[in-house]
Amino acid sequence: MMTSHIGVIRDDDRLVEAVQTFADIERDTGNIALRNMATTALLVATSAWARRESRGAHYRADYPAERPAPARRTMTTLAAAREIAASLSGRAPVRSAQPIIA
């Protein structure tokens, strides 16, 4: 999911699906290693979802233009990531996960 949904080319639908999936895994798993991976993925996914522009090598298909104004470092917290995930939990993803064909 990190490769297919949070990779170089991103869009809202896939980012929302990834955030929801990682939040579910983080909340529901009893496996500490899997929880740690899901927590890290949740932080990355919510940060990617929050940036509504293309920046550097990361391209938002739904926000293709780079905007000079937000060109600054941003920071987040796990609490903020969980709040974003909770706010997105009511949204149904438009797409289902797509297999990666190499």
PyMOL commands that set and color helices and strands:
alter all, ss='L'
color gray80, all
select helices_A, chain A and resi 2-6+12-28+32-50+78-88
alter helices_A, ss='H'
color red, helices_A
select strands_A, chain A and resi 9-10+59-60
alter strands_A, ss='S'
color yellow, strands_A
deselect
rebuild
show_as cartoon
